[in-house]
Amino acid sequence: MTDNSNLHVAVVGGGPGGYAAAFLAADLGMEVTLIDPEAHPGGVCLYRGCIPSKALLHVAKLIAEARHATNWGVEFGPPKIDLERLRGFKNSVVARLTAGTGQLAKQRKVHYVQGRASFENSNTLRVGRTKGAEERLQFDRILLATGSRPALISSLKLESPRVMDSTAALDLADVPGSLLVIGGGYIGLELGTVYAALGSKVSIVEMLDGLLPGADRDLVLPLHKRMEKIFDSILLKTTVASMQEEANGVRVTFEGPEVKERQKVFDRVLVSVGRKPNSEIPGLEKTRVKVGPGGFIQVNKQLHTDDPSIYAIGDVVGEPMLAHKASHQGRTAVEAIAGHKVAFEPNAIPAVVFTDPEIAWCGVMETQAQKENREIKVARFPWGASGRALTLDRMEGVTKLILDPQTERVLGMGVCGTGAGELISEGVLAIEMGALAKDIALSIHPHPTLSETIMESAEVFFGTSTHVYRPRRG
Ligand SMILES: Cc1cc2nc3c(=O)[nH]c(=O)nc-3n(C[C@H](O)[C@H](O)[C@H](O)COP(=O)(O)OP(=O)(O)OC[C@H]3O[C@@H](n4cnc5c(N)ncnc54)[C@H](O)[C@@H]3O)c2cc1C
């Protein structure tokens, strides 16, 4: 192994990108300083993103299942929500995980500084400590992992506790009687699902003509149908023109060709219209780092910026803004710093929407292939034909493989259905390993599991799926 002990690296930002990078850098023998305003590493993902939202979604799923159980002859009665204990559960998950990352940093002898960093020059940071005096620190390399924050619509800015971003929504101050979610992306749908399960009447407003813009429509359709049942309303092709605080709520004015009720009052509004990169790092202009369109820091495949001493990773360098992408980039950048021959060029980055049903996809998708005029073959397996889906009483799902018609190579995979987020990893592995449809069809999958739907999708490609009958032509 190369001796990296004389390399002093600073990682600015302790999210899943930053702490994964810092830990690997320490494992490779570098001297590492990790700087973040929180008490422990974790960033948005652990403190106010992936983790708290999934803890609440787990509870939401339980409530939904308990309600549905009447169909199986089991009656639980209406749920009694103790909001303080629910909040306590979510907070305890966050506290436990972040204490764990803090411990892992200590074990690796990563110098963790609770504070904010600004640049003095390409190799010097000023670190304003949360507790204590400002420090001036010198580094050989600096890795920027400053992440992102909720985007705001300036014309809709309303200083009111009734108007929340995702962070405030996760605080779970109360269960509002009515909640409007502005934005039909994954964060809005996930948080809307939580509040609907807890008893709020949730409405979603999305300016485009479908939920989860960008995702393949056949994957979104089963989710849309279910959301129509759990949400009060889904307003598509509709924008919010204005918001006004009143004594008993927020009066919202809608605009759009399909608007039936132009104004409505909601107890609370969740603004969830995307995220903005945190690239306005003080003093960044004293370096050679370039910030490109959308405010993203520009990097090459080694995650190197235009400044020889500075690398950048995660949400601050671009889409997809996902934790696992940030971690992978963080580790790639550290290897590049260590002088290894590496590049960030994945064939598949999985995306998961943790609603009920879940949606997950990776690699080339149909919508994308159509846009690129790329020839593909789609093999779809409906969950109505899956024994496991039947035992779970969740037949609405679908699994599909996107294949190259000539080489029969797996290019992409999409799943809508319960547990889709766990199933998608098989697609990622297949794509990264250059698997063919035959490889998946010939790999014995355990029965009865939802993973069989992946194997049978591959069989559908050959017209030989056990549980899907297709009459022979000719
Ligand atoms: C509600 C919600 C749910 C989500 N769910 C998922 C999910 O299920 N799966 C998924 O993959 N992704 C999810 N995400 C997205 C995910 O959280 C981000 O993609 C991920 O956290 C990005 O990691 P990062 O390391 O780039 O930065 P971040 O996690 O954003 O961390 C950046 C850190 O840098 C700090 N920082 C900023 N500037 C400075 C400075 N000057 N000095 C020191 N520190 C600084 C910030 O305070 C922050 O702690 C979710 C996000 C939200 C909001």
The ligand as an ORCA input file, in Angstrom:
! r2SCAN-3c Opt
* xyz 0 1
  C     -36.453     14.508      3.499
  C     -35.335     13.920      2.689
  C     -35.313     12.565      2.426
  C     -34.279     12.003      1.701
  N     -34.300     10.671      1.463
  C     -33.297     10.099      0.774
  C     -33.269      8.701      0.562
  O     -34.154      7.976      1.004
  N     -32.230      8.182     -0.103
  C     -31.212      8.960     -0.608
  O     -30.294      8.427     -1.211
  N     -31.217     10.288     -0.434
  C     -32.230     10.870      0.250
  N     -32.221     12.220      0.471
  C     -31.116     13.005     -0.118
  C     -29.849     12.859      0.726
  O     -30.118     13.297      2.036
  C     -28.719     13.651      0.103
  O     -28.548     13.261     -1.234
  C     -27.416     13.404      0.852
  O     -27.530     13.762      2.203
  C     -26.272     14.201      0.214
  O     -25.107     13.942      0.892
  P     -23.892     14.956      0.877
  O     -22.796     14.248      1.606
  O     -23.622     15.438     -0.489
  O     -24.351     16.231      1.713
  P     -25.297     16.520      2.936
  O     -25.882     15.306      3.512
  O     -26.198     17.598      2.475
  O     -24.286     17.076      4.020
  C     -23.575     18.257      3.813
  C     -23.081     18.755      5.148
  O     -22.158     19.819      4.912
  C     -22.376     20.830      5.874
  N     -21.812     22.094      5.375
  C     -22.292     22.918      4.410
  N     -21.471     23.972      4.260
  C     -20.453     23.811      5.150
  C     -19.297     24.572      5.475
  N     -18.999     25.712      4.852
  N     -18.482     24.103      6.449
  C     -18.749     22.935      7.088
  N     -19.823     22.183      6.816
  C     -20.660     22.617      5.851
  C     -23.905     20.835      6.004
  O     -24.309     21.485      7.190
  C     -24.195     19.338      6.019
  O     -24.116     18.804      7.322
  C     -33.224     12.818      1.216
  C     -33.220     14.184      1.491
  C     -34.260     14.735      2.222
  C     -34.242     16.208      2.516
*
